[in-house]
Amino acid sequence: MKDLRKIRTPERIDEAGTVCFPGFCDVHVHLREPGFSYKETIRSGSEAAAHGGYTAVCAMPNLNPVADSPAHLKEEQDIIDRDAVISVLPYAAITVNEDGKEITDLEAMAENCVAFSDDGHGVQSDEVMEEAMIRARKLGKIITAHCEDNSLLFGGYIHDGEYAKEHGHKGICSRSEWGQIERDLRLAEKTGCKYHVCHISTKESVELIRAAKARGVDVTCETAPHYLLLDDSCLQEEGRFKMNPPLRSKEDREALIRGIQDGTIDVIATDHAPHSEEEKSRGLAKSAFGITGIETAFPLLYTYLVKPGVISMERLMELIVYKPRERFDIPLGEEDYTIWNLEEETVIDPDTFLSKGKATPFAGWKVSGVCMETVKNGKTVYRREK
């Protein structure tokens, strides 16, 4: 086997369309354990990740208990050590209970977390975020921000666009995202903190981050497959189309595409957020926010971005293998790889998911690419059944 760390494009194994890739890396997943194991577990979530070709994922801290102390972080790590089939790196919370008020003991958790985040909640206080950035900079750690201004939500649950107006839904305005990004970029520039923006969804977010990078701000960002392939014109009255941030406009989606093409957007993460069937069966207004995505990400991105020439395979590898690992200092082992048959076509079927979460807006989509095997540290952690 060649040194997979040097592969920048896929390595064809045979003439039947079988291709070997370095193990994918997702810096934004929700594995739900401890606290919500009816939605997902470390075991089921990491097995789902392996099915999607991922050999490393970063798990968000909005658990029960929240990963906001060394003891709570250890509780999560013990489960990871026992049950994970790939590398699972936990985030630690920025604030106690992710309530945005009291900063956690960042110093005590720094060695045992990949970065700090209050994902699921925006840090509302400028003063709290600035202090967290100052302390994170001293530790050499990244602040990873879910950007959402609560004062602009007004009970919204989908994008404040044409679909919301036509169907009588409460909308979430774009400024609720980009306004807090604008604030955080100013603070990151002031403090010198390493700053990473979660799941951007608006054209203004792309523009702000592009300008900040030009000024030399130490910022990276991610978006997710659903924001690149869907917009609010695709919405249906089903919970599987509800996520946070919501699907935005066609103009926003096009701006995100330009962002992955020109390098403004560094990472494609999945924001894999599984829920129970009951929690996702209440329609757009009442269903829980979040969709499952780690098992469908690569075939969707390959089929709808690489094959049509929107981006190259080399660029996709940067977005899902190399950039996330470089930014978050996540190693790629010599024996971490995934094998795919790119020529085999299939239809996305949630019943085939290894994740407990089955809600996906892509159910029924035709895709090219089937994962045949994923290997972590030389050990097969997923193999397709014949």
N, C-alpha and C positions, 0 to 999 in steps of 0.2 A: 504493500500500500504506500502510495506517495505521501509526502508530508502535506497533510490537508490544510495546514496553516498557510500554505503558499498558494492554494487554489483560489483564484479570483473569479473564475468562471467554472461551470460544471465540468466534471471529468467523466466522459462517456466510458462505460464499462463494456458494453456490447452493442451489437447492431439492432437490438430490439427496443431501443429507447431507454435503457437503464442507465441512470446517471448518478454519480456520487457527489454529494455536497458536504462542506463542513457543517457541523451541527449548528442549527439556528439558535438564536438567543432572543428572548422576549423579556424586556425590562419592565413590563407592566401586566401582571396577572393577579387574579384574586383566587386563592385556593381555599378560602373560607374556614380553615381549621387552624386553631381551635375556635369553637363557638358556634359554627354554622355548618356542621358536617352533613346535614341533610341536603345542603346545596352542592357541596363538593368536599373532598378530603385531600390531604397532601398526596395520598396514594392515587386516588382517581384523577386528580388534576395533573400530577406528574406523568401518569400513564397516558393521559390525553395529549399532553405536550409531546411525549415521545412519538405518539401516533402522528402528530403534526410535523415531525422532523426536528423538534427542539431538544437540545441537550442541556440548556441552561435557561432558567426563568427567575425573575425577581418578584417576590410575593409581597403585595401591599399589606399594610398593618391594620386595616380596619376590620379587626377580628374581635372576639370576646374571650378573654380580655384583649383590649387594644395592645399592640406591641409598643408600649410606651415606657417600659422600665426594663432593667436587666433581667428581672425575674420573669416578666411576661415574655420577653424575647427568648429566654431560655426554654420556656414552656413550648413555644412554637418550634424552636430549634430541635428539641428532643423528638418531636413528632417527625420533623424533616429527616433527622438522622435515622430514625426507625423505618420510615415508610417511603421516602422519595426514591424514585428510580432514576432520576436525573439530578443535576445540580439545581437546588432551590436556594436562592439567596434572599433572606428576609430584609424588608425595609423596617426601619424604626420610625415611630411617629415623631413629628415636630413638636406637637403639644400634647399635654396630658389628656387622655381620652379623646384626642383629636377635637377638642372643643375650642381651640384657637386662643386660649387664655394664658395658660402657664406652660412655658417651654419645658420639655422633658430634660432629663439628664443626658444630653447628647454625648458628653464626654465619656460617660460610663458605658454607653452602648456602641460607640463608634467602631470598635474593633470587631463587633459581632453583627454588623448590618452592612448592606451594600450602599445605602444612602438614607436620607431622611425625607419623609413625606407624610402629609395628612390626607392622602388621596381619599376621595369621596367628599372632601370638604375643602373649601378655600380658606386660607388664613385671612381673616377679615381685618385684623389690626396691622397697620403699617409698622407700628413700633415692635410688635411681636415678631413679625417677619424680618425686620431689619436686625433685631438682636439674634434671631436664629441664624441668619446669614453670617453675621460676624463670628459667631461661635463655630459654625460649620466650616468657615474658611480657615480658622485656626487649626481645625482638625483635618483639613484637606478632604472634606466630604462634600458630596453634592446635595443641594436642596432640590428635591423633585416636587413640582407644584401642580396640584389640581387647582386651576384658576377659575374661580366662580365668586362673583360678588352677590352675596345673599340679598342685598337691598334692591337688586334689579330682577329678582326671580318672579315675584308676584304670583306664586302658585303655578307657574308654567311647567310644562312637561314635554312639549315638543318645540321645534323651532318656531319662532314668531314670524312665520312666512305665509305664503298663499294657502297652503293646506290647512293651517290652523284657522285662518280667517274663513275659509270656505266650509269647514266642518265644525266650527264652533268650539275649537279647542283653545286652552290657555297656552300662550307661547312664551318661550324663553328667548330674550333678545341676545343678539351677538355681543353687545357691549358687556354683558355679564361675564363673558370670558375674556375678551381682549382688553377691557379696562383694567382688570387685575394683572394681566400680563404686562401691560404698560407700566403699572406701578412696580411690579417685581423687577422688571428690567432696569428701572431707575435705581432700585435698591441694590441689585446685583452689580451694577456699574459703580455705585458708591462704595460698596463693601469689598468688591473683588471676589465675591463668592462664586463657586461653580454652581451654575443654575441650569436646571432641565425642566422643560415645560411638558406636562402630560397632554396627551390626546387633543391636540389643537384641531379646531373644526371651522374656523372662520378666515375669510380673506384678510381681515385686519390683523389677525394674529400672525399670519405669514408675513405681512408687510412690516409689522413691528419687529419681529425677530430678524428679518433680513436686514433691516436698518441697524439694529443693535449689533449684529455680527460685524457689519461694516465699520462700526465705531470701536470694535475690539472688545465688546462685552463677552465674558466667558459663558455663553449660553448655547445649549442644544435643545432640540425639541423632537417630539414624536407625533405622528398621527396614526390612525388605525385603518385597516382595510375597508371598513364600512364607510368611512368618510371619503375615501378615494373612489369608491365604486357606486355609492348611492347618494341621493339627495332627497329633500322633502317631497319631491314629486313622486317618489317611489313608496311613500308611506301607505300602509294599510291599517285598518282598525284592529290591529292585533298587537299584543304585548311584545312580540318578537321584533318589532320595529322601534322599541323604546330603549334608549340608552342616554347616558349623560357624559359629555354634552350630546345634544340631539343631532340628528341628520339635518344639515343646513341646506342652503340654496344651491342651485346649479353653479352660480358664480363662485360660491365658496368652494365647492368641490373642484372646480377648474383651477382655482388659486392654489389649492393643496397639491394638485397634480404638478403645477409649475414649480411648487416648492420642493417636491421630491426630484424633479428634473434638474433644478439648478443648485441643489445642495443646501438650500435653506432649511429644509426638513432633514434631520440626520438619521432618524430611526422610524421604522414602522413597527409598532407594538400592537398587540391584539386587544388590550384591556379585557381579556377573558374574564367574564363576570357571570358565572352560572347562578341560576336560581331554580327553585322547585317549579314543577309544572303549574301548580296552583298559583304561585306568585306571578307567573307570566301569562295567566289566562284571563286577566281582568280588563283587557283592552288597553288603549293608549293612556287613558286618564288614570287608571288605578293599578296597573301592573307595576312591578318593581323595575327600577332602572337597571339595564345591563343585559348583555347577550353573551353567549358562548362563542369562542372564535379561534381557539388555538389549533384546532384540527382542520380548519378550512382555510387558514390564512395563505399558506404557500400556494395551493392549487388555484385559489382565486387570483392572487397577485400574478402568478405565472400566466394564467389563461387570459386575463383581461388587461394586464399591463405589459408583460414581456412579449407575448406572442403577437400582439398588434403593433409592437414597436414604440409604445409609449415611453418605456424605459428599457434599458438593456438588462440582460441577466447579470452582468457585472455590477450594475447599479443596484439591482435587487439584493445581491449578496452583501454589498456595503450596508444596505438598510436593515437587513435582518440577521447578519452574521457579524460583520467587522465593526461597524460604527457603535452599536450598543456595547460590544465587548471592550472596545477602546475607551469609550467614555466612562464606563462604570468599572473598568479594570477587572473584567471577567475573563479568565484564561480560556483558550481553546485548546483542549488536549489533543495530542497527536492521534489518539484513538477515539475522537468524538466526530462522528459523521452520520449522514443519513442517505439512504439509497432510494431513489424514486424512478418509477417508470413514467416518463413524461409523455409518452405517446398514448397511454391508455386513458380513455375517456370514461367519466362516471358522472353521476348526478348526486349532488349533496343531499344526504339522507341523515337526519338527526338520529335515527334509530341505530346507526352504525357508530355513533360517537362513544368514546370511552368515558368522556366527561359525564357527570350526573346532569349537567345542564344541557338541555336540548333546544333552547330557544335561539333561533338564528334567522335573520331576514333573508339568508341565502338558500334556504331549503328549496330544493327543486332546480337550482342552477346547474347547468352543465359545465363541467370543468375537465381540463386535461391535467393528469398528474396523480399518481397513486403512490403513497409511501409503501415501500417494500420492507424496509428495515431501518432501525435507528440504533446506533451503537454509542454507548457512553463508557469511556475508560476501557475500551476493548470488550465490553460486555453488551450483548444484544438486549436492549430494553423494550424494543417493539419489533415484531416480525409479522408480516401479513400472513394470515391463514390462507392456505390454498383452498 
